């Protein structure tokens, strides 16, 4: 191994992944390896081109289908790795509901293949598996789930992520791999796929179209989330890598697990109103019964972030500051709507 740290980011061409690549490029001098299968969600290398990360000295990108065993050639090209951030997964809830079997099989296979390779790495310091709030299912009004709470997935996507977590725990317990799990929720940021709520609302407000807001059966209360910018999530993971090496034991009790959460709970209606306000335009909206329109989706997700706060991490940028920047960037980069639309045509 050389003295320079090497980090591998799976799914690094995707929305959250490319923000991680950008963050580690700016924050460290580490060598960065990217694995991505380049599905529709990745938009090819467009996101990485947009952040100008094509630095042959520091960034190496490999097209890898993690649903299959990692080839010897890829292993040889990558060599030893210090850190792995495993965020590659199918994540479209509606797709998981309409065709669950290949969706779940893919997400399970990819984590197994990554863990099997990780077992062969002699100098691996940390394997961080990127998971979701959805593994806990819908959250009652008074409950924010803590690390180690029971899981209760409400849709096949959430079930596949809960299965990934269980497999990671098994490999940690059986093979003593240095695995940690992060759970985060509703990540926003630049270059997000237009199917997602924030870019969708921006586009509809600009076009004076009606935005559907998922609500309860009374159509009076909209769903709520804790929204967080991808750069803040990357900052939290970097903090964990730098400060939480003593939290590797007893992963089943939640010690090796971390919730990464936005600074406050916000209803989807208030988020849409905030976007419209940032655009200085009016919001046209319709409340819809969330279960009738999107079965398998939960009205409220909520995680408790007190663990990371106690350890000393707080988001470096506030929510409204990051939202305004996302809105402004999206308005000034309309090519991303066209580019993503064309990739699906």
C-alpha positions in Angstrom: 0.0 0.0 0.0 1.1 3.6 -0.7 0.9 6.3 1.9 -2.0 8.0 -0.1 -5.4 6.9 1.1 -7.6 5.2 -1.5 -11.4 5.3 -1.3 -13.9 3.4 -3.4 -17.3 4.8 -4.0 -19.9 2.5 -5.6 -22.6 4.2 -7.5 -20.3 7.2 -7.9 -21.9 8.3 -11.2 -25.3 8.6 -9.5 -27.0 11.5 -7.9 -25.7 11.1 -4.3 -22.6 9.3 -5.4 -21.3 12.1 -7.6 -21.7 14.6 -4.8 -19.5 12.3 -2.7 -16.9 12.2 -5.4 -16.9 16.0 -5.6 -16.7 16.4 -1.8 -13.7 14.1 -1.4 -12.0 15.7 -4.3 -12.3 19.1 -2.6 -11.8 17.9 1.0 -8.9 15.4 0.7 -6.0 14.4 -1.4 -7.2 10.8 -1.5 -7.2 8.6 -4.6 -10.8 8.0 -5.6 -12.1 4.9 -7.3 -15.7 4.9 -8.8 -17.7 1.8 -9.6 -21.0 2.3 -11.5 -23.1 0.2 -13.8 -24.3 3.3 -15.7 -28.0 2.6 -15.6 -30.6 5.3 -16.4 -30.1 6.8 -12.9 -26.4 7.5 -13.6 -26.9 9.6 -16.8 -23.6 8.1 -18.0 -20.7 10.2 -16.9 -22.6 13.5 -17.3 -22.7 14.3 -13.5 -19.0 13.6 -13.1 -18.2 15.7 -16.2 -20.3 18.5 -14.8 -18.2 18.6 -11.6 -15.0 18.4 -13.7 -13.7 15.4 -11.8 -11.9 13.8 -14.7 -8.5 13.9 -13.0 -6.5 10.9 -14.1 -4.1 11.4 -11.2 -6.8 11.1 -8.6 -10.1 9.6 -10.0 -10.4 6.3 -11.8 -13.8 5.2 -13.0 -14.8 1.6 -13.8 -18.0 0.4 -15.4 -18.9 -2.5 -13.1 -22.1 -4.5 -12.9 -22.1 -5.4 -9.2 -25.0 -7.8 -9.7 -22.2 -10.1 -10.9 -19.0 -11.3 -9.2 -16.3 -8.7 -9.5 -13.8 -9.8 -12.1 -10.1 -10.6 -11.4 -9.2 -7.9 -13.9 -11.1 -5.2 -12.0 -9.6 -6.4 -8.7 -6.1 -6.2 -10.2 -6.7 -2.7 -11.6 -8.0 -1.3 -8.3 -5.6 -3.1 -5.9 -5.9 -2.5 -2.2 -8.4 0.0 -0.8 -8.6 1.8 2.5 -12.2 2.8 2.6 -15.3 1.6 0.7 -18.5 3.6 0.6 -21.1 1.2 -0.8 -24.1 3.2 -2.0 -24.8 1.4 -5.3 -28.4 0.2 -5.2 -31.6 0.4 -7.2 -33.7 3.0 -5.3 -36.8 3.8 -7.3 -39.7 2.8 -5.0 -42.3 2.6 -7.8 -40.1 0.3 -9.8 -39.6 -2.0 -6.8 -43.4 -2.2 -6.4 -44.2 -2.9 -10.0 -41.4 -5.6 -10.5 -40.0 -6.6 -7.1 -38.2 -9.8 -7.8 -35.3 -8.5 -10.1 -35.2 -5.3 -8.0 -34.6 -7.2 -4.7 -32.3 -9.8 -6.3 -30.1 -7.0 -7.7 -29.7 -5.2 -4.4 -28.9 -8.3 -2.5 -26.5 -9.6 -5.1 -24.5 -6.3 -5.3 -23.9 -6.1 -1.5 -22.9 -9.8 -1.4 -20.4 -9.3 -4.2 -18.9 -6.2 -2.6 -18.6 -7.9 0.8 -17.0 -11.0 -0.7 -14.4 -8.8 -2.4 -13.9 -6.8 0.9 -13.1 -10.0 2.6 -10.0 -10.3 0.4 -8.7 -6.8 1.1 -5.7 -6.9 3.5 -5.7 -3.2 4.5 -9.4 -2.3 4.5 -10.0 0.2 7.3 -13.8 0.7 6.8 -16.7 -0.5 4.8 -19.6 2.0 5.1 -22.9 0.7 3.8 -25.3 3.4 2.7 -28.9 2.7 3.7 -32.2 4.5 4.2 -34.8 5.6 6.7 -37.3 3.5 4.8 -36.1 0.3 6.4 -38.0 1.4 9.6 -41.3 1.9 7.8 -43.8 4.6 8.6 -43.1 6.6 11.7 -45.8 7.5 14.2 -46.1 11.2 15.0 -44.2 10.9 18.2 -41.4 8.5 17.0 -38.0 9.2 15.5 -36.2 5.9 14.9 -32.9 5.4 16.6 -29.9 3.3 15.5 -30.7 -0.3 16.4 -34.5 0.0 16.4 -36.5 -2.8 14.7 -37.0 -2.6 11.0 -40.4 -2.8 9.3 -40.1 -2.1 5.6 -43.2 -0.9 3.9 -42.3 -1.7 0.3 -39.9 -4.0 -1.7 -37.2 -1.3 -2.0 -37.2 -0.8 1.8 -37.1 -4.6 2.2 -34.1 -4.9 -0.1 -32.2 -2.3 2.0 -33.1 -4.0 5.2 -31.8 -7.2 3.8 -28.6 -5.5 2.8 -28.2 -4.3 6.4 -28.7 -7.8 7.8 -26.1 -9.2 5.4 -23.6 -6.5 6.4 -24.2 -7.3 10.1 -23.7 -11.0 9.3 -20.4 -10.3 7.6 -19.3 -8.0 10.4 -20.1 -10.6 13.1 -18.8 -13.7 11.1 -15.8 -12.3 9.3 -15.0 -9.3 11.5 -15.1 -6.9 8.6 -14.9 -3.2 9.7 -18.5 -2.4 8.6 -20.6 0.6 9.5 -24.1 1.5 8.3 -25.5 4.9 7.7 -29.2 5.6 7.3 -30.3 8.8 5.7 -33.4 10.2 4.2 -34.7 12.4 1.4 -31.4 13.7 0.0 -31.6 16.8 -2.3 -29.1 18.6 -4.4 -28.0 19.6 -7.9 -28.3 17.2 -10.8 -31.0 15.1 -9.2 -33.1 13.0 -11.5 -36.3 14.9 -12.6 -38.5 12.2 -11.2 -37.6 13.2 -7.7 -39.7 15.7 -5.8 -37.6 18.8 -5.6 -36.7 19.0 -9.4 -40.2 17.9 -10.2 -41.7 20.8 -8.2 -39.3 23.3 -9.7 -40.2 22.3 -13.2 -44.0 22.3 -12.5 -43.9 25.7 -10.7 -41.9 27.2 -13.6 -44.5 25.8 -16.0 -47.5 26.8 -13.9 -48.6 23.2 -13.6 -50.3 21.6 -10.6 -48.1 19.8 -8.1 -49.6 16.7 -6.4 -48.9 16.6 -2.7 -49.2 13.3 -1.0 -51.5 13.5 2.0 -53.5 11.4 4.5 -57.0 10.1 3.7 -58.6 13.3 4.8 -56.5 15.3 2.2 -55.7 17.8 5.0 -52.3 16.6 6.2 -49.4 16.2 3.8 -46.5 13.8 4.3 -43.4 14.9 6.2 -39.7 14.3 5.7 -36.3 15.5 7.0 -34.6 16.8 3.8 -30.9 17.1 3.6 -28.4 18.2 0.9 -26.1 15.5 -0.5 -23.0 17.5 0.4 -24.1 17.5 4.1 -24.5 13.7 3.9 -20.9 13.4 2.4 -19.6 15.7 5.2 -21.3 13.4 7.8 -19.7 10.3 6.2 -16.3 12.0 6.2 -16.8 12.8 9.9 -17.6 9.1 10.6 -14.4 8.0 8.8 -12.3 10.5 10.7 -13.8 10.2 14.2 -15.8 7.0 14.6 -13.3 4.2 14.3 -14.1 3.1 17.9 -17.8 2.5 16.9 -17.0 -0.7 15.0 -18.0 -3.2 17.7 -21.4 -4.6 18.4 -23.0 -3.5 15.2 -26.2 -5.3 16.2 -26.7 -2.9 19.1 -26.5 0.1 16.7 -23.0 1.2 17.8 -21.7 0.8 14.2 -24.8 2.5 12.8 -25.4 6.2 12.2 -28.5 8.2 11.3 -27.7 11.2 9.0 -30.7 13.5 9.2 -31.8 16.9 8.0 -32.0 19.7 10.6 -35.8 19.7 11.0 -39.0 18.0 9.9 -40.8 19.6 6.9 -44.1 18.8 5.3 -44.0 18.1 1.6 -46.5 21.0 1.1 -44.2 23.4 2.9 -41.3 22.2 0.9 -43.2 22.9 -2.3 -44.3 26.3 -1.0 -40.6 27.1 -0.1 -39.5 26.2 -3.7 -42.2 28.4 -5.2 -41.2 31.2 -2.8 -37.6 30.8 -3.9 -38.7 31.2 -7.5 -40.9 34.2 -6.6 -43.9 32.3 -8.2 -47.2 30.9 -6.9 -47.7 27.2 -6.2 -50.6 25.4 -7.7 -51.2 22.2 -5.8 -53.6 19.3 -5.2 -53.6 17.1 -2.1 -53.9 13.4 -3.0 -54.4 10.3 -0.8 -50.9 9.0 -0.6 -51.8 5.3 -0.2 -54.4 5.3 -3.0 -52.0 7.1 -5.5 -48.8 5.4 -4.4 -49.3 2.2 -2.4 -46.2 1.2 -0.5 -45.2 4.8 0.3 -45.3 6.0 3.9 -46.7 9.3 5.0 -44.0 10.0 7.5 -40.4 8.9 7.9 -38.3 10.1 10.8 -34.9 9.4 12.2 -33.2 10.5 15.4 -29.9 12.2 14.8 -28.8 12.7 18.4 -26.0 10.1 18.2 -24.0 11.9 15.6 -24.7 15.2 17.3 -23.3 13.9 20.6 -20.2 12.8 18.7 -19.8 16.3 17.4 -21.2 16.4 13.9 -23.7 19.0 12.7 -24.6 19.9 9.1 -22.3 22.6 7.9 -25.0 24.2 5.7 -28.6 25.0 6.8 -31.5 23.6 4.9 -33.0 26.8 3.4 -29.6 28.0 2.3 -29.0 24.7 0.4 -32.5 24.6 -1.0 -32.2 28.2 -2.4 -28.9 27.1 -4.0 -30.4 24.0 -5.5 -33.4 26.0 -6.9 -31.1 28.7 -8.4 -28.7 26.1 -9.9 -31.6 24.2 -11.5 -33.1 27.3 -13.1 -29.7 28.2 -14.5 -29.0 24.7 -15.8 -32.1 23.7 -17.7 -30.0 21.3 -19.8 -30.3 18.8 -17.0 -34.0 18.5 -17.5 -33.5 17.9 -21.2 -30.5 15.6 -20.7 -32.3 13.3 -18.2 -35.5 13.3 -20.3 -33.6 12.3 -23.4 -31.8 9.5 -21.6 -35.2 7.9 -20.9 -36.7 8.4 -24.4 
